[in-house]
């Protein structure tokens, strides 16, 4: 593990690394003046937090389920000239990035967040596929979920995050960006500390439990980790807010934010890994994300495997 940490320290953009095995932190390090306790912008890893909130909302009856059309909740936000297919978009389509609407991420992100009404902007994009079709990664989709959470619960997404996740996980959830109508941005700009991200990841690893307390329905963890589509950029699977890839013969589920804000969970290894990085530098264009994946697959997992094999009696 010391060699893995040394390798991590050579990555220019990396700011923190925490490795947990069988519920115990086996290594943690902050780099270049970063802190394991200070909240940092987790970028699109926020989408994974939103997914957890949706799971709790369904459990509590705030939402009817993943097949509920989002138009039932956001009817007043749908312009009269919107495409009729908007009414077919479900909660599940938004969670798995299969709304069919033109993306508001990437080169379209700036014009979206410059608009006067982010929800209407998303709902009036052209359909480039049918609802339930291919993956179209879009922060607008998770923002619709934030708006739906707010509308259906009559509470802000910040309040829900603090109540449903912050309190049971004993983590801080600071306020973050809101749209012109006051809806907290769903799927970007949340700030959580590396240690808070570890608590969140460990909660998923333990099937929705933390410290013996249930936070998330166990079935929601399973549903979130079921592949529903695949990324056109990486080929990795995607469930409800989680990417899926195989590493060293083990299924690994990961949250990914711009720049390299990462949570890796491998239940079969009893492993959770958190990484935060410089959030101003891209992670995909220079294959920095590939270096982070390789750090987990080629350094961290091999360091844990002997312990894992011994624990399972395979040695």
FIROLO-550452 format. One line per field, with one value per residue (C-alpha): z, x, y; chain; residue number from 1; residue in three letters. Coordinates in nm, 3 decimals. Example, Ala and Ser with C-alpha at 12.3 -4.5 7.8 and 13.67 -1.06 7.14 Angstrom:
# residues 2
Z (0.780,0.714)
X (1.230,1.367)
Y (-0.450,-0.106)
kolba (A,A)
torro (1,2)
lomar (ALA,SER)
END
This chain:
# residues 315
Z (0.000,0.064,-0.298,-0.411,-0.210,-0.349,-0.701,-0.616,-0.501,-0.847,-1.002,-1.042,-1.008,-0.718,-0.393,-0.162,-0.138,0.118,0.102,0.325,0.352,0.550,0.710,0.826,0.675,0.572,0.408,0.378,0.241,0.142,-0.123,-0.209,0.088,0.055,0.355,0.422,0.636,0.419,0.173,-0.191,-0.512,-0.616,-0.955,-1.125,-0.840,-0.714,-0.950,-0.733,-0.425,-0.609,-0.695,-0.326,-0.244,-0.511,-0.360,-0.018,-0.173,-0.327,0.002,0.185,-0.075,-0.202,-0.545,-0.667,-0.817,-1.103,-1.359,-1.251,-1.531,-1.413,-1.595,-1.321,-1.075,-1.296,-1.501,-1.435,-1.575,-1.909,-2.181,-2.397,-2.708,-2.556,-2.742,-2.632,-2.560,-2.252,-2.082,-2.137,-1.946,-1.615,-1.295,-1.404,-1.745,-1.577,-1.329,-1.606,-1.850,-2.103,-2.125,-2.501,-2.480,-2.624,-2.363,-2.145,-2.049,-2.239,-2.494,-2.414,-2.042,-2.058,-2.253,-2.021,-1.695,-1.858,-1.929,-1.712,-1.635,-1.626,-1.595,-1.897,-2.094,-2.040,-2.118,-2.450,-2.589,-2.908,-2.875,-3.022,-2.912,-2.764,-2.384,-2.260,-2.552,-2.547,-2.277,-2.320,-2.027,-1.916,-1.593,-1.699,-1.633,-1.272,-1.229,-1.321,-1.039,-0.796,-0.905,-0.871,-0.522,-0.420,-0.572,-0.440,-0.088,-0.052,0.087,-0.078,-0.206,0.048,0.334,0.207,0.166,0.520,0.672,0.475,0.431,0.634,0.970,0.957,0.796,1.036,0.753,0.663,0.352,0.276,0.048,-0.320,-0.649,-0.713,-1.038,-1.100,-0.941,-0.629,-0.704,-0.589,-0.888,-0.928,-1.040,-1.006,-0.768,-0.438,-0.187,0.042,0.220,0.124,0.460,0.391,0.052,0.225,0.461,0.162,-0.027,0.277,0.323,-0.029,0.025,0.330,0.139,0.260,0.622,0.829,1.193,1.213,1.098,0.774,0.558,0.214,0.114,0.034,-0.287,-0.402,-0.383,-0.600,-0.847,-0.869,-0.950,-1.219,-1.562,-1.766,-2.039,-2.123,-2.162,-2.523,-2.399,-2.202,-2.275,-1.901,-1.775,-1.603,-1.354,-1.146,-1.089,-1.079,-1.349,-1.360,-1.472,-1.399,-1.228,-1.161,-1.201,-0.952,-1.025,-0.926,-0.905,-0.922,-0.897,-1.125,-1.112,-1.352,-1.283,-1.099,-0.798,-0.739,-0.517,-0.598,-0.428,-0.474,-0.252,-0.333,-0.205,0.090,-0.056,-0.079,-0.230,-0.242,-0.452,-0.501,-0.757,-0.894,-1.005,-1.269,-1.482,-1.706,-1.630,-1.962,-2.227,-2.107,-1.976,-1.615,-1.541,-1.693,-1.452,-1.158,-1.273,-1.315,-0.964,-0.824,-1.054,-1.067,-0.728,-0.465,-0.539,-0.559,-0.225,-0.072,-0.249,-0.020,0.281,0.097,-0.005,0.350,0.488,0.251,0.319,-0.036,0.075)
X (0.000,0.292,0.397,0.041,0.041,0.383,0.248,-0.055,0.172,0.328,-0.005,0.013,-0.360,-0.439,-0.533,-0.647,-0.658,-0.838,-0.842,-1.077,-1.074,-1.324,-1.454,-1.114,-0.907,-0.578,-0.431,-0.517,-0.317,-0.372,-0.148,-0.036,-0.197,-0.536,-0.735,-0.927,-1.176,-1.242,-1.535,-1.424,-1.622,-1.710,-1.846,-2.052,-2.003,-2.297,-2.513,-2.446,-2.563,-2.881,-2.942,-2.927,-3.179,-3.414,-3.391,-3.487,-3.765,-3.917,-3.889,-4.065,-4.342,-4.229,-4.193,-4.408,-4.113,-3.863,-4.141,-4.319,-4.324,-4.143,-4.406,-4.652,-4.439,-4.308,-4.623,-4.623,-4.269,-4.351,-4.411,-4.719,-4.503,-4.284,-4.253,-4.519,-4.245,-4.150,-4.446,-4.285,-3.965,-3.954,-3.753,-3.556,-3.477,-3.331,-3.126,-2.974,-2.920,-3.169,-3.415,-3.361,-3.321,-3.024,-2.748,-2.689,-2.340,-2.015,-2.028,-2.395,-2.341,-2.259,-2.568,-2.786,-2.665,-2.680,-3.051,-3.321,-3.500,-3.287,-3.580,-3.768,-3.445,-3.390,-3.750,-3.746,-3.429,-3.469,-3.511,-3.206,-3.328,-3.646,-3.698,-3.536,-3.289,-2.911,-2.709,-2.696,-2.490,-2.655,-2.651,-2.990,-3.137,-3.021,-3.127,-3.481,-3.454,-3.349,-3.646,-3.879,-3.746,-3.807,-4.154,-4.274,-4.131,-4.186,-3.832,-3.510,-3.261,-3.013,-3.256,-3.315,-2.943,-2.873,-3.165,-3.150,-2.772,-2.586,-2.739,-2.721,-2.376,-2.260,-2.119,-2.142,-2.337,-2.270,-2.502,-2.412,-2.520,-2.888,-3.070,-3.253,-3.569,-3.380,-3.356,-3.025,-2.827,-2.883,-2.571,-2.287,-2.108,-2.185,-1.901,-1.815,-1.493,-1.295,-1.390,-1.757,-1.728,-1.579,-1.878,-2.111,-1.921,-1.905,-2.278,-2.330,-2.073,-2.268,-2.596,-2.731,-2.618,-2.374,-2.281,-2.560,-2.822,-3.017,-2.978,-3.069,-3.298,-3.089,-3.283,-3.191,-2.822,-2.885,-3.099,-2.841,-2.567,-2.765,-2.633,-2.898,-2.684,-2.319,-2.107,-2.037,-1.710,-1.561,-1.778,-1.827,-2.169,-2.398,-2.678,-2.849,-2.573,-2.293,-2.049,-1.956,-1.634,-1.437,-1.099,-0.885,-1.189,-1.395,-1.699,-1.626,-1.886,-1.764,-1.884,-1.698,-1.675,-1.495,-1.124,-1.114,-1.348,-1.395,-1.558,-1.478,-1.674,-1.589,-1.820,-1.644,-1.319,-1.480,-1.308,-1.397,-1.154,-1.196,-0.991,-1.025,-0.833,-0.779,-1.135,-1.021,-0.837,-1.021,-0.989,-1.086,-0.902,-0.550,-0.655,-0.604,-0.913,-0.729,-0.442,-0.684,-0.846,-0.500,-0.400,-0.695,-0.666,-0.289,-0.174,-0.448,-0.641,-0.324,-0.217,-0.546,-0.585,-0.363,-0.564,-0.889,-0.787,-0.678,-1.006,-1.209,-1.000,-0.868,-0.505)
Y (0.000,0.234,0.185,0.266,0.587,0.679,0.624,0.840,1.122,1.136,1.238,1.615,1.681,1.446,1.618,1.336,0.958,0.743,0.364,0.166,-0.213,-0.418,-0.098,0.023,0.304,0.146,0.455,0.822,1.111,1.473,1.627,1.980,2.154,1.983,1.861,1.542,1.738,2.044,2.030,2.037,2.073,1.717,1.827,1.554,1.308,1.518,1.309,1.004,1.199,1.298,0.933,0.843,1.117,0.982,0.634,0.768,0.979,0.667,0.478,0.763,0.796,1.138,0.976,0.686,0.500,0.503,0.461,0.780,1.040,1.351,1.561,1.465,1.661,1.942,2.003,2.378,2.403,2.242,2.504,2.459,2.413,2.140,1.810,1.561,1.307,1.509,1.341,1.000,1.082,0.896,0.933,0.625,0.774,1.083,0.877,0.665,0.955,0.820,1.111,1.142,1.521,1.706,1.725,2.030,1.913,1.961,2.241,2.307,2.364,2.735,2.838,2.630,2.786,3.131,3.089,3.246,2.919,2.607,2.366,2.503,2.516,2.143,2.052,2.241,2.081,1.883,1.508,1.336,0.993,0.847,0.844,0.523,0.518,0.557,0.731,1.109,1.234,1.558,1.757,1.892,1.547,1.540,1.902,1.798,1.543,1.814,2.025,1.725,1.650,2.010,2.026,1.689,1.721,2.097,2.111,2.224,1.969,2.109,2.040,1.687,1.620,1.741,1.550,1.225,1.194,1.454,1.368,0.985,0.986,1.258,1.468,1.836,1.937,2.307,2.509,2.507,2.670,2.741,2.816,3.149,3.002,2.893,2.520,2.373,2.252,1.881,1.702,1.953,2.189,2.012,2.029,1.738,1.652,1.341,1.186,1.263,1.094,0.790,0.769,0.790,0.520,0.295,0.331,0.193,-0.083,-0.196,-0.212,0.121,0.086,0.291,0.229,-0.027,0.227,0.205,0.517,0.389,0.099,-0.208,-0.266,0.087,0.003,-0.303,-0.107,0.171,-0.080,-0.260,-0.165,0.015,0.170,0.232,0.543,0.648,0.798,0.508,0.204,0.154,0.057,0.304,0.245,0.511,0.766,0.507,0.395,0.026,-0.141,-0.456,-0.434,-0.742,-0.965,-0.766,-0.550,-0.192,0.085,0.442,0.800,1.041,1.417,1.653,1.673,1.341,1.353,0.982,0.721,0.357,0.080,-0.289,-0.498,-0.826,-0.675,-0.493,-0.187,0.180,0.431,0.808,1.048,1.421,1.621,1.970,2.051,2.302,2.049,1.798,1.428,1.270,1.472,1.385,1.042,1.145,0.936,0.642,0.702,0.704,0.380,0.226,0.340,0.144,-0.160,-0.198,-0.068,-0.048,-0.369,-0.585,-0.439,-0.554,-0.889,-1.099,-0.978,-1.041,-1.395,-1.472,-1.338,-1.556,-1.866,-1.896,-1.912)
kolba (A,A,A,A,A,A,A,A,A,A,A,A,A,A,A,A,A,A,A,A,A,A,A,A,A,A,A,A,A,A,A,A,A,A,A,A,A,A,A,A,A,A,A,A,A,A,A,A,A,A,A,A,A,A,A,A,A,A,A,A,A,A,A,A,A,A,A,A,A,A,A,A,A,A,A,A,A,A,A,A,A,A,A,A,A,A,A,A,A,A,A,A,A,A,A,A,A,A,A,A,A,A,A,A,A,A,A,A,A,A,A,A,A,A,A,A,A,A,A,A,A,A,A,A,A,A,A,A,A,A,A,A,A,A,A,A,A,A,A,A,A,A,A,A,A,A,A,A,A,A,A,A,A,A,A,A,A,A,A,A,A,A,A,A,A,A,A,A,A,A,A,A,A,A,A,A,A,A,A,A,A,A,A,A,A,A,A,A,A,A,A,A,A,A,A,A,A,A,A,A,A,A,A,A,A,A,A,A,A,A,A,A,A,A,A,A,A,A,A,A,A,A,A,A,A,A,A,A,A,A,A,A,A,A,A,A,A,A,A,A,A,A,A,A,A,A,A,A,A,A,A,A,A,A,A,A,A,A,A,A,A,A,A,A,A,A,A,A,A,A,A,A,A,A,A,A,A,A,A,A,A,A,A,A,A,A,A,A,A,A,A,A,A,A,A,A,A,A,A,A,A,A,A,A,A,A,A,A,A,A,A,A,A,A,A)
torro (1,2,3,4,5,6,7,8,9,10,11,12,13,14,15,16,17,18,19,20,21,22,23,24,25,26,27,28,29,30,31,32,33,34,35,36,37,38,39,40,41,42,43,44,45,46,47,48,49,50,51,52,53,54,55,56,57,58,59,60,61,62,63,64,65,66,67,68,69,70,71,72,73,74,75,76,77,78,79,80,81,82,83,84,85,86,87,88,89,90,91,92,93,94,95,96,97,98,99,100,101,102,103,104,105,106,107,108,109,110,111,112,113,114,115,116,117,118,119,120,121,122,123,124,125,126,127,128,129,130,131,132,133,134,135,136,137,138,139,140,141,142,143,144,145,146,147,148,149,150,151,152,153,154,155,156,157,158,159,160,161,162,163,164,165,166,167,168,169,170,171,172,173,174,175,176,177,178,179,180,181,182,183,184,185,186,187,188,189,190,191,192,193,194,195,196,197,198,199,200,201,202,203,204,205,206,207,208,209,210,211,212,213,214,215,216,217,218,219,220,221,222,223,224,225,226,227,228,229,230,231,232,233,234,235,236,237,238,239,240,241,242,243,244,245,246,247,248,249,250,251,252,253,254,255,256,257,258,259,260,261,262,263,264,265,266,267,268,269,270,271,272,273,274,275,276,277,278,279,280,281,282,283,284,285,286,287,288,289,290,291,292,293,294,295,296,297,298,299,300,301,302,303,304,305,306,307,308,309,310,311,312,313,314,315)
lomar (UNK,UNK,UNK,UNK,UNK,UNK,UNK,UNK,UNK,UNK,UNK,UNK,UNK,UNK,UNK,UNK,UNK,UNK,UNK,UNK,UNK,UNK,UNK,UNK,UNK,UNK,UNK,UNK,UNK,UNK,UNK,UNK,UNK,UNK,UNK,UNK,UNK,UNK,UNK,UNK,UNK,UNK,UNK,UNK,UNK,UNK,UNK,UNK,UNK,UNK,UNK,UNK,UNK,UNK,UNK,UNK,UNK,UNK,UNK,UNK,UNK,UNK,UNK,UNK,UNK,UNK,UNK,UNK,UNK,UNK,UNK,UNK,UNK,UNK,UNK,UNK,UNK,UNK,UNK,UNK,UNK,UNK,UNK,UNK,UNK,UNK,UNK,UNK,UNK,UNK,UNK,UNK,UNK,UNK,UNK,UNK,UNK,UNK,UNK,UNK,UNK,UNK,UNK,UNK,UNK,UNK,UNK,UNK,UNK,UNK,UNK,UNK,UNK,UNK,UNK,UNK,UNK,UNK,UNK,UNK,UNK,UNK,UNK,UNK,UNK,UNK,UNK,UNK,UNK,UNK,UNK,UNK,UNK,UNK,UNK,UNK,UNK,UNK,UNK,UNK,UNK,UNK,UNK,UNK,UNK,UNK,UNK,UNK,UNK,UNK,UNK,UNK,UNK,UNK,UNK,UNK,UNK,UNK,UNK,UNK,UNK,UNK,UNK,UNK,UNK,UNK,UNK,UNK,UNK,UNK,UNK,UNK,UNK,UNK,UNK,UNK,UNK,UNK,UNK,UNK,UNK,UNK,UNK,UNK,UNK,UNK,UNK,UNK,UNK,UNK,UNK,UNK,UNK,UNK,UNK,UNK,UNK,UNK,UNK,UNK,UNK,UNK,UNK,UNK,UNK,UNK,UNK,UNK,UNK,UNK,UNK,UNK,UNK,UNK,UNK,UNK,UNK,UNK,UNK,UNK,UNK,UNK,UNK,UNK,UNK,UNK,UNK,UNK,UNK,UNK,UNK,UNK,UNK,UNK,UNK,UNK,UNK,UNK,UNK,UNK,UNK,UNK,UNK,UNK,UNK,UNK,UNK,UNK,UNK,UNK,UNK,UNK,UNK,UNK,UNK,UNK,UNK,UNK,UNK,UNK,UNK,UNK,UNK,UNK,UNK,UNK,UNK,UNK,UNK,UNK,UNK,UNK,UNK,UNK,UNK,UNK,UNK,UNK,UNK,UNK,UNK,UNK,UNK,UNK,UNK,UNK,UNK,UNK,UNK,UNK,UNK,UNK,UNK,UNK,UNK,UNK,UNK,UNK,UNK,UNK,UNK,UNK,UNK,UNK,UNK,UNK,UNK,UNK,UNK,UNK,UNK,UNK,UNK,UNK,UNK)
END
